[in-house]
Amino acid sequence: MISPDVVFVGGTVVTADPSAPRSSALAVAGGRIIALGDTASALVPDAGEVIDLAGRSLLPGFRDGHVHPLWGGMELASLPLAGATSLDELLDRVRAHAVANPDRGWIHGGGYHPSLLPGGDGVADAALLDAVVPDRPVALEANDHHTMWVNSRALELAGIDAHTPDPPLGEIVRRGDGSPMGTLREWGALALVQRLLPRMGLEQRAEGLRLAMTELGRAGIVWAQEAAAAPDEVAAYADLARAGGLTTRVNAALRADPGTWSRRREAFVSCRRAVETDGAVSDRLSARTVKFFADGVIEAGTGFLLEPYDDAPHSCGLPNWSPQELSQAVTAFDADGFQIHIHAIGDGGVRMALDAVAAAALRNGPADRRAVIAHTQLVHPDDRSRFALLGVIANFEPLWACLDPTQVDLTIPRLGPGRSALQYPIATLSGNGTRLSFGSDWPVSSVSPLHGLAVAVTRQTPDGEPAHGWLPEERLPIEQAIAAYSTGTAYQAFEDGHRGALTVGSKADLALLSADVVAMAGSEIADVAIEGTWVDGRATYRA
């Protein structure tokens, strides 16, 4: 046997291989796993490096099945609002950023939590922002990226007033007299302001992606599904790959929109081909997926429901597509050989997404398509068996499956108790044979898979509430939760033949954790640290 580059000994190796779920040692050479257990331990004298796990755990590198690295990196590089715990703190950050950047024409930030806003409905008045930045336009995106809060100057520059009609696929929230309040919902409305924002230059994108790669490495992530990109943003990823800076492998999902998708097909195929044929890029980057937004989000009242909202009996939400056009577009891109990835939150959005995949399969015939429905928040009982029947992967962001402020203050009041009890059916879908993948949707929420694992196995908030978990029947055992972040997302990535599980011959994608997570009860998993990340056997992060 060849001499190993590194051998890990003295702890728990969690393999995610059902036939041998744990081992005591692991050896790597040439970017692949060459031995496990006693065979690996015997190679210690010949190893280039020996890492004593000392009771820690070595896991398959985490794979994020739905994340926005470019958005996350750009927020870190501009005005990050994530983590603000009060309205006053949020406004203080905006004020301080404006003072520190007196020459910046627009004050643009993102990541604020809608539950911090007065009123408890995620809506805020422009006047609050006017008080801290009266002379320049301010545009702040909520952490869900489906809502924007702007000041009066931004409304003025965008030409939004009492006479402005709601755009298609969007809502301008209004005061009682019809004047715009300062809150915009969904893409059509956000675009009225976004078109005025300074465009990101090449250097800004590059810096944002560099920051994102650092964050992904620190989180133990070795592969990421970029969940919404334009061809020029894929080009930014390619530039970073050529420079050797794409330390996490990325598959980009090209975003298709109603009305324009048919004109984009050729450009999407060309983008995919350009990446596949560039030898300096293709080992770290792919662009084989197309992303659709079936609906919005329940907390903003824009997730598409089969029955009206409890607090808005006139509304079932805001589907972004008609069922007919979504099925037509999904069928077309499926025929072009793209993997389908559909954001679907409400039970109406999920059903529409399942119907579209079924239409594509009927029209285009059998294929290893591995379509993904992302978020999968509210699934009608009649639709739960359809995931496995259609071979659709259910992507969950497990961190959301708890009674956090968004759920308690915004979502449950809108759904009512009956539908609220149907949310995030992770164990139910897993039990009926559905393939699972886990993700973060960062920067919407924490990029840390360990934070997600803690909720997946407990369904509790960080302070341990409720005692037995919210909808405890939907909890997963720790091994299954790790699999959703490893072998599950490797299946989503079409990498299940040589990645995901730690088996002899597999690529050495590894995450070193500060403790043995499989020996923990649950919530303390969130406090475990990532101490090292390896992609193809090369360290991309060391604590």
C-alpha positions as CSV (number, residue, x, y, z in Angstrom):
1,M,0.0,0.0,0.0
2,I,1.2,3.5,-0.8
3,S,2.3,5.8,2.0
4,P,-0.6,8.0,3.3
5,D,-0.5,11.8,3.2
6,V,-2.4,11.9,6.5
7,V,-3.8,9.4,9.0
8,F,-6.5,10.3,11.6
9,V,-6.5,8.1,14.7
10,G,-7.7,8.1,18.3
11,G,-11.3,9.1,18.0
12,T,-14.6,8.4,16.2
13,V,-14.8,8.3,12.4
14,V,-18.4,8.7,11.4
15,T,-18.5,7.2,7.9
16,A,-22.2,7.7,6.9
17,D,-21.8,4.2,5.4
18,P,-24.8,2.1,6.6
19,S,-22.8,-1.1,6.4
20,A,-20.0,0.3,8.7
21,P,-21.2,3.5,10.2
22,R,-18.2,4.1,12.5
23,S,-14.5,3.5,12.5
24,S,-11.5,4.3,14.6
25,A,-9.0,5.6,12.0
26,L,-8.8,6.8,8.5
27,A,-5.9,7.2,6.0
28,V,-5.7,9.5,3.0
29,A,-3.4,9.5,0.0
30,G,-3.7,11.3,-3.3
31,G,-7.0,12.9,-2.3
32,R,-8.7,9.6,-1.7
33,I,-9.4,7.4,1.4
34,I,-7.1,4.4,1.2
35,A,-7.8,2.7,4.5
36,L,-10.1,2.6,7.6
37,G,-9.9,1.2,11.1
38,D,-6.9,-1.0,12.1
39,T,-5.6,-1.0,8.5
40,A,-5.4,2.8,8.6
41,S,-3.8,2.8,12.1
42,A,-1.1,0.4,10.8
43,L,0.0,3.1,8.3
44,V,0.9,5.7,11.0
45,P,4.7,5.1,10.7
46,D,4.6,5.8,7.0
47,A,2.3,8.8,7.1
48,G,3.3,12.3,6.1
49,E,1.0,13.7,8.9
50,V,-0.7,12.0,11.8
51,I,-3.7,13.8,13.4
52,D,-4.7,12.5,16.8
53,L,-8.5,12.9,17.1
54,A,-8.1,12.7,20.9
55,G,-11.8,11.8,21.4
56,R,-13.0,14.2,18.7
57,S,-14.9,13.1,15.6
58,L,-14.1,13.0,11.9
59,L,-17.2,13.2,9.6
60,P,-17.8,13.4,5.9
61,G,-17.4,17.0,4.8
62,F,-20.8,18.7,5.0
63,R,-22.7,19.5,1.7
64,D,-25.1,22.4,1.7
65,G,-28.0,21.6,-0.6
66,H,-29.3,25.2,-0.8
67,V,-27.2,28.2,-0.1
68,H,-26.4,31.6,-1.6
69,P,-22.6,32.2,-1.2
70,L,-22.5,35.3,-3.4
71,W,-25.3,36.9,-1.5
72,G,-23.8,35.9,1.8
73,G,-20.4,37.2,0.9
74,M,-21.7,40.5,-0.4
75,E,-23.7,41.1,2.8
76,L,-20.6,40.5,4.9
77,A,-18.8,43.0,2.7
78,S,-21.5,45.7,2.9
79,L,-24.0,46.3,5.7
80,P,-24.6,43.0,7.5
81,L,-27.8,43.2,9.7
82,A,-28.0,39.5,10.7
83,G,-27.6,39.0,14.4
84,A,-29.3,42.3,15.4
85,T,-31.5,41.5,18.4
86,S,-33.6,44.6,18.6
87,L,-35.0,47.3,16.4
88,D,-32.8,49.9,18.1
89,E,-29.7,47.8,17.4
90,L,-30.7,47.4,13.8
91,L,-31.2,51.2,13.3
92,D,-28.0,51.9,15.1
93,R,-26.1,49.7,12.6
94,V,-27.7,51.6,9.7
95,R,-26.9,54.9,11.2
96,A,-23.3,54.0,11.9
97,H,-22.8,52.6,8.4
98,A,-24.1,55.8,6.9
99,V,-21.8,57.9,9.0
100,A,-18.8,55.8,8.2
101,N,-19.6,55.9,4.4
102,P,-20.5,59.6,3.7
103,D,-19.8,59.3,0.0
104,R,-21.9,56.2,-0.6
105,G,-25.0,57.2,-2.6
106,W,-27.2,54.3,-1.5
107,I,-27.2,52.6,2.0
108,H,-27.9,49.0,1.1
109,G,-27.8,46.1,3.6
110,G,-29.4,42.8,4.3
111,G,-30.2,40.1,6.8
112,Y,-32.5,41.8,9.3
113,H,-35.1,39.6,11.0
114,P,-38.7,40.7,10.3
115,S,-39.8,39.8,13.8
116,L,-37.8,42.7,15.1
117,L,-40.1,45.2,13.4
118,P,-42.9,46.9,15.3
119,G,-46.4,45.5,14.9
120,G,-45.4,41.8,14.8
121,D,-46.3,41.4,11.1
122,G,-42.9,42.0,9.5
123,V,-43.9,45.4,8.1
124,A,-42.1,48.6,8.9
125,D,-42.6,52.3,8.0
126,A,-40.2,54.3,6.0
127,A,-40.3,57.0,8.7
128,L,-38.2,54.8,11.0
129,L,-35.4,54.8,8.5
130,D,-35.9,58.5,7.6
131,A,-35.1,59.3,11.2
132,V,-31.6,57.8,11.0
133,V,-30.8,58.5,7.3
134,P,-33.0,61.3,6.0
135,D,-30.8,62.5,3.1
136,R,-29.9,59.3,1.2
137,P,-31.9,56.4,-0.1
138,V,-31.9,53.3,2.2
139,A,-32.8,49.8,1.0
140,L,-32.6,46.9,3.5
141,E,-33.4,43.3,2.5
142,A,-34.9,41.0,5.1
143,N,-33.2,37.8,5.9
144,D,-35.7,35.9,3.8
145,H,-34.8,38.0,0.7
146,H,-38.5,38.2,-0.2
147,T,-39.1,41.5,1.7
148,M,-37.4,44.9,1.4
149,W,-37.6,47.9,3.8
150,V,-36.9,51.3,2.3
151,N,-36.9,54.9,3.4
152,S,-38.8,57.8,1.8
153,R,-35.9,58.9,-0.4
154,A,-35.7,55.4,-1.9
155,L,-39.5,55.4,-2.6
156,E,-39.1,58.8,-4.2
157,L,-36.2,57.7,-6.5
158,A,-38.1,54.5,-7.4
159,G,-41.2,56.5,-8.4
160,I,-43.3,54.6,-5.9
161,D,-46.3,56.6,-4.6
162,A,-50.0,56.2,-3.9
163,H,-50.7,55.9,-7.6
164,T,-48.2,53.2,-8.3
165,P,-50.0,49.9,-9.0
166,D,-48.7,46.7,-7.5
167,P,-46.3,45.1,-10.0
168,P,-46.8,41.6,-11.3
169,L,-45.4,39.2,-8.7
170,G,-45.1,41.8,-6.0
171,E,-46.8,43.9,-3.4
172,I,-46.3,47.5,-2.2
173,V,-47.5,47.5,1.4
174,R,-49.7,50.6,1.9
175,R,-51.0,52.8,4.7
176,G,-54.7,53.3,5.1
177,D,-54.7,56.3,2.7
178,G,-53.0,54.2,-0.1
179,S,-49.6,55.7,0.3
180,P,-46.6,53.3,0.3
181,M,-45.5,52.4,3.8
182,G,-41.9,51.5,3.0
183,T,-42.2,47.7,2.9
184,L,-42.0,45.9,-0.5
185,R,-42.8,42.2,-0.9
186,E,-41.6,39.7,-3.5
187,W,-39.4,40.0,-6.6
188,G,-41.7,42.2,-8.7
189,A,-41.9,44.9,-6.0
190,L,-38.2,44.6,-4.9
191,A,-37.1,45.0,-8.5
192,L,-38.5,48.6,-8.5
193,V,-35.7,49.5,-6.1
194,Q,-33.1,47.0,-7.0
195,R,-32.8,48.3,-10.5
196,L,-31.5,51.6,-9.0
197,L,-28.9,50.1,-6.7
198,P,-25.3,50.4,-7.8
199,R,-24.3,47.3,-9.7
200,M,-21.7,45.0,-8.2
201,G,-18.4,45.4,-9.9
202,L,-16.0,42.5,-10.6
203,E,-13.9,43.3,-7.6
204,Q,-16.9,43.5,-5.3
205,R,-18.1,40.1,-6.4
206,A,-14.7,38.6,-6.1
207,E,-14.3,39.9,-2.6
208,G,-17.8,38.7,-1.6
209,L,-17.0,35.2,-3.0
210,R,-13.6,35.1,-1.2
211,L,-15.4,36.0,2.1
212,A,-18.0,33.3,1.3
213,M,-15.4,30.6,0.7
214,T,-13.8,31.4,4.1
215,E,-17.2,31.1,5.8
216,L,-18.0,27.8,4.1
217,G,-14.6,26.4,5.0
218,R,-15.0,27.4,8.6
219,A,-18.4,25.6,8.6
220,G,-16.9,22.3,7.4
221,I,-18.7,22.6,4.0
222,V,-17.0,20.9,1.0
223,W,-19.8,21.3,-1.6
224,A,-22.5,24.0,-2.0
225,Q,-25.6,24.3,-4.2
226,E,-25.6,28.0,-5.2
227,A,-29.4,28.4,-5.3
228,A,-29.9,31.3,-7.6
229,A,-27.5,32.7,-10.1
230,A,-27.3,34.6,-13.4
231,P,-24.8,33.6,-16.0
232,D,-22.5,36.6,-15.2
233,E,-22.5,35.5,-11.5
234,V,-21.5,32.0,-12.6
235,A,-18.6,33.8,-14.5
236,A,-17.5,35.3,-11.2
237,Y,-17.3,31.9,-9.7
238,A,-15.3,30.7,-12.7
239,D,-12.9,33.6,-12.3
240,L,-12.3,32.6,-8.7
241,A,-11.8,29.0,-9.6
242,R,-9.2,29.9,-12.2
243,A,-7.4,31.9,-9.5
244,G,-7.4,28.9,-7.1
245,G,-9.8,30.5,-4.7
246,L,-12.9,28.3,-5.1
247,T,-12.0,26.2,-2.1
248,T,-15.5,24.7,-1.8
249,R,-16.9,22.9,-4.8
250,V,-20.0,24.7,-6.2
251,N,-22.9,23.8,-8.4
252,A,-24.7,26.9,-9.7
253,A,-28.5,26.9,-10.3
254,L,-29.3,29.4,-13.0
255,R,-32.5,31.2,-12.1
256,A,-35.5,31.0,-14.5
257,D,-38.3,33.6,-14.2
258,P,-41.8,33.7,-15.6
259,G,-42.2,35.4,-18.9
260,T,-38.5,35.4,-19.8
261,W,-37.4,31.8,-19.2
262,S,-37.9,30.6,-22.8
263,R,-35.6,33.4,-24.1
264,R,-32.9,32.3,-21.6
265,R,-32.7,28.6,-22.5
266,E,-29.9,29.0,-25.0
267,A,-27.9,31.2,-22.7
268,F,-28.2,28.7,-19.9
269,V,-27.0,25.9,-22.1
270,S,-24.1,28.0,-23.2
271,C,-23.2,28.8,-19.6
272,R,-23.3,25.2,-18.6
273,R,-21.1,24.2,-21.6
274,A,-18.6,26.9,-20.9
275,V,-18.0,25.6,-17.4
276,E,-17.9,22.0,-18.4
277,T,-15.3,22.6,-21.1
278,D,-13.0,24.8,-19.1
279,G,-10.4,22.4,-17.5
280,A,-9.3,25.1,-15.1
281,V,-12.8,25.4,-13.7
282,S,-14.7,22.2,-14.1
283,D,-13.2,20.3,-11.2
284,R,-14.6,22.9,-8.7
285,L,-17.6,24.4,-10.5
286,S,-20.6,23.2,-12.4
287,A,-23.8,24.9,-13.7
288,R,-26.1,22.0,-14.4
289,T,-29.2,23.1,-12.4
290,V,-32.1,25.5,-13.1
291,K,-33.9,27.2,-10.2
292,F,-37.5,28.3,-10.0
293,F,-39.3,30.2,-7.3
294,A,-42.8,28.6,-7.0
295,D,-43.9,31.0,-4.3
296,G,-42.8,33.4,-1.6
297,V,-42.7,32.9,2.2
298,I,-45.4,32.3,4.7
299,E,-44.2,34.9,7.2
300,A,-44.7,37.6,4.6
301,G,-48.1,36.1,3.5
302,T,-46.6,35.3,0.0
303,G,-46.2,31.6,0.4
304,F,-48.8,29.9,-1.9
305,L,-51.4,28.0,0.1
306,L,-54.2,25.6,-1.0
307,E,-56.6,27.4,1.4
308,P,-56.6,31.1,2.5
309,Y,-54.4,32.4,5.3
310,D,-56.1,32.5,8.7
311,D,-55.2,36.2,9.2
312,A,-56.0,37.1,5.6
313,P,-59.1,35.1,4.4
314,H,-59.0,36.9,1.1
315,S,-55.6,35.6,0.2
316,C,-53.9,32.3,-0.6
317,G,-50.5,34.0,-1.0
318,L,-48.6,34.9,-4.2
319,P,-47.6,32.1,-6.6
320,N,-44.8,33.3,-8.8
321,W,-45.9,31.1,-11.7
322,S,-49.1,29.8,-13.1
323,P,-49.2,26.0,-12.8
324,Q,-49.3,25.7,-16.6
325,E,-46.2,27.9,-17.2
326,L,-44.2,26.3,-14.4
327,S,-44.9,22.9,-15.9
328,Q,-44.0,24.1,-19.3
329,A,-40.7,25.7,-18.2
330,V,-39.7,22.7,-16.0
331,T,-40.4,20.3,-18.9
332,A,-38.3,22.4,-21.3
333,F,-35.3,22.7,-19.0
334,D,-35.6,19.0,-18.1
335,A,-35.5,18.2,-21.8
336,D,-32.3,20.4,-22.0
337,G,-30.7,18.1,-19.5
338,F,-30.8,20.4,-16.5
339,Q,-31.5,19.3,-12.9
340,I,-34.6,21.1,-11.6
341,H,-34.5,22.9,-8.3
342,I,-37.8,24.6,-7.1
343,H,-38.3,26.8,-4.1
344,A,-41.6,25.8,-2.6
345,I,-42.8,26.9,0.8
346,G,-46.6,26.7,1.0
347,D,-48.6,23.5,0.4
348,G,-49.9,25.1,-2.8
349,G,-46.4,25.9,-4.0
350,V,-45.2,22.3,-3.1
351,R,-48.1,20.8,-5.0
352,M,-47.5,23.0,-8.0
353,A,-43.8,22.0,-8.0
354,L,-44.6,18.3,-7.7
355,D,-47.1,18.6,-10.6
356,A,-44.4,20.3,-12.7
357,V,-41.9,17.5,-12.1
358,A,-44.6,14.9,-12.9
359,A,-45.4,16.7,-16.2
360,A,-41.7,16.7,-17.2
361,A,-41.4,13.0,-16.5
362,L,-44.5,12.3,-18.5
363,R,-43.4,14.3,-21.4
364,N,-39.7,13.6,-21.4
365,G,-39.7,10.0,-20.2
366,P,-37.7,8.1,-17.6
367,A,-34.4,9.8,-16.5
368,D,-32.1,10.1,-13.5
369,R,-33.3,13.7,-13.0
370,R,-33.0,14.1,-9.2
371,A,-35.3,17.1,-9.1
372,V,-35.2,19.0,-5.8
373,I,-37.9,20.8,-4.0
374,A,-36.3,23.3,-1.6
375,H,-37.5,24.2,1.8
376,T,-40.6,21.9,1.7
377,Q,-42.1,23.8,4.6
378,L,-45.8,22.9,4.4
379,V,-46.8,19.7,2.7
380,H,-50.4,18.6,2.4
381,P,-50.8,15.0,3.6
382,D,-52.1,14.0,0.1
383,D,-48.8,15.0,-1.4
384,R,-46.3,13.4,1.0
385,S,-46.1,10.1,-0.9
386,R,-45.5,11.8,-4.2
387,F,-41.9,12.8,-3.4
388,A,-40.7,9.2,-3.4
389,L,-43.0,8.2,-6.2
390,L,-41.5,10.9,-8.4
391,G,-38.0,10.5,-7.2
392,V,-38.0,14.1,-5.9
393,I,-35.4,15.1,-3.3
394,A,-36.9,17.0,-0.4
395,N,-34.4,19.7,0.6
396,F,-34.9,21.1,4.1
397,E,-33.2,23.8,6.1
398,P,-33.5,22.0,9.4
399,L,-32.6,25.1,11.5
400,W,-36.1,26.5,10.7
401,A,-37.9,23.5,12.2
402,C,-38.3,25.0,15.7
403,L,-40.4,27.5,17.5
404,D,-38.2,30.5,16.7
405,P,-39.5,34.1,16.6
406,T,-40.4,33.8,12.9
407,Q,-42.5,30.7,13.6
408,V,-44.2,32.0,16.7
409,D,-44.8,35.6,15.8
410,L,-45.4,35.4,12.1
411,T,-46.0,32.0,10.7
412,I,-48.3,30.2,13.1
413,P,-50.7,33.1,13.4
414,R,-51.0,33.1,9.7
415,L,-51.5,29.3,9.2
416,G,-53.5,28.5,12.3
417,P,-52.9,25.5,14.6
418,G,-54.0,22.8,12.2
419,R,-51.7,23.6,9.3
420,S,-48.9,24.7,11.6
421,A,-48.7,21.1,12.8
422,L,-47.9,19.9,9.3
423,Q,-44.7,21.9,8.9
424,Y,-41.3,20.5,8.0
425,P,-42.3,16.8,7.9
426,I,-38.7,15.6,7.8
427,A,-39.0,12.3,9.5
428,T,-42.3,11.5,7.8
429,L,-40.9,12.0,4.3
430,S,-37.7,10.1,5.2
431,G,-39.9,7.3,6.5
432,N,-41.8,6.9,3.2
433,G,-38.6,6.6,1.2
434,T,-38.0,10.2,0.1
435,R,-34.4,11.2,-0.4
436,L,-33.5,14.0,1.9
437,S,-30.9,16.8,1.6
438,F,-30.1,19.5,4.2
439,G,-29.0,23.0,3.6
440,S,-28.8,26.4,5.3
441,D,-30.2,29.0,2.8
442,W,-27.4,31.3,4.1
443,P,-27.5,34.3,4.5
444,V,-31.1,33.8,5.3
445,S,-30.0,31.8,8.4
446,S,-26.8,30.4,9.9
447,V,-24.5,28.6,7.5
448,S,-23.4,26.2,10.2
449,P,-24.5,22.6,9.6
450,L,-24.0,22.0,13.3
451,H,-26.7,24.5,14.2
452,G,-28.9,22.7,11.7
453,L,-28.1,19.2,13.1
454,A,-29.0,20.4,16.6
455,V,-32.5,21.3,15.5
456,A,-32.9,18.3,13.3
457,V,-32.4,15.9,16.2
458,T,-34.3,18.0,18.9
459,R,-36.8,20.3,17.1
460,Q,-35.9,22.8,19.9
461,T,-34.8,26.4,20.0
462,P,-31.3,27.1,21.4
463,D,-32.7,27.6,24.9
464,G,-34.1,24.0,24.8
465,E,-37.8,24.9,24.1
466,P,-40.1,23.1,24.1
467,A,-38.8,20.4,26.4
468,H,-39.6,17.4,24.1
469,G,-39.3,19.3,20.8
470,W,-41.8,20.9,18.5
471,L,-43.6,18.2,16.6
472,P,-41.2,15.7,18.1
473,E,-42.3,12.9,15.8
474,E,-40.5,14.7,13.0
475,R,-37.1,14.5,14.8
476,L,-34.3,12.5,13.2
477,P,-31.6,10.4,14.8
478,I,-28.2,12.0,14.6
479,E,-26.9,9.4,12.1
480,Q,-29.8,10.2,9.7
481,A,-29.3,13.9,10.1
482,I,-25.6,13.6,9.3
483,A,-26.5,11.5,6.3
484,A,-28.8,14.3,5.0
485,Y,-25.9,16.7,5.1
486,S,-23.5,14.2,3.5
487,T,-24.7,11.2,1.5
488,G,-28.1,12.9,0.9
489,T,-26.6,16.0,-0.6
490,A,-23.9,14.0,-2.4
491,Y,-26.9,12.2,-4.1
492,Q,-28.4,15.6,-5.0
493,A,-25.0,16.6,-6.4
494,F,-24.7,13.4,-8.6
495,E,-21.6,12.6,-6.5
496,D,-22.9,9.6,-4.7
497,G,-20.6,7.2,-6.5
498,H,-17.4,8.6,-5.1
499,R,-18.3,11.2,-2.4
500,G,-20.5,11.6,0.6
501,A,-19.6,8.5,2.7
502,L,-16.2,7.8,4.1
503,T,-15.4,4.5,2.3
504,V,-12.2,3.2,0.9
505,G,-11.7,4.6,-2.6
506,S,-13.9,7.7,-2.0
507,K,-12.7,11.2,-2.4
508,A,-11.4,12.5,0.9
509,D,-13.9,15.3,1.8
510,L,-13.7,15.6,5.5
511,A,-14.7,17.7,8.5
512,L,-12.9,17.5,11.9
513,L,-15.2,18.3,14.8
514,S,-14.1,19.3,18.3
515,A,-16.2,16.6,20.0
516,D,-17.9,13.3,19.2
517,V,-21.3,14.5,18.0
518,V,-22.9,11.0,17.8
519,A,-22.5,10.6,21.6
520,M,-24.5,13.8,22.3
521,A,-28.1,14.1,23.4
522,G,-28.8,16.9,20.9
523,S,-28.9,20.6,21.5
524,E,-25.3,20.8,22.6
525,I,-24.3,19.8,19.1
526,A,-24.7,23.5,18.2
527,D,-21.7,24.3,20.4
528,V,-19.3,21.9,18.7
529,A,-16.6,23.6,16.7
530,I,-15.2,22.8,13.2
531,E,-11.5,22.3,13.6
532,G,-10.6,21.3,10.1
533,T,-12.0,20.9,6.6
534,W,-10.5,18.9,3.7
535,V,-11.6,18.8,0.1
536,D,-10.1,16.1,-2.0
537,G,-7.6,15.5,0.8
538,R,-6.4,19.1,0.9
539,A,-7.0,21.2,3.9
540,T,-9.2,24.3,3.1
541,Y,-9.6,25.3,6.8
542,R,-7.6,24.5,9.9
543,A,-8.6,26.1,13.3
